[in-house]
Amino acid sequence: KPHLYPRWHDPIRIVYEALGSDVNTVIVNGKIVMKNREVLTLNEEAVLEDAQKCSLSTLKKANAMKYIKMPKDLFNSISYGNICKLDIDNDDINIKL
């Protein structure tokens, strides 16, 4: 891919310039853990759901929910009004599509 050229110092280029989209297959200790961009060793949806719960728990413990609230009219403009609605008034985040 163009952002990985010119080809010198490949280890540095991989660390600092490669993107997640450059990765197709990952092998760890001889075991394929991702093939064709599909994670094979865990339930990705469950991990993302758990991460969401943990982040909300951390925000609540830090009394920081107020800092992620968006202006009420952010998604009520002509271009976004019917796409989604965020409800975080009840110390939870609900996205309604």
RAMORA-V628096 format. One record per helix or strand. SS is the DSSP state (2 for helix, 1 for strand). FROM is the first residue (numbers start at 0). LEN is the number of residues. If there is no record, write none. Layout:
BEGIN
SS|FROM|LEN + SS|FROM|LEN
END
This chain:
BEGIN
2|1|3 + 2|9|8 + 2|19|3 + 1|25|3 + 1|30|5 + 1|37|2 + 2|43|18 + 2|64|3 + 1|84|3 + 1|93|3
END
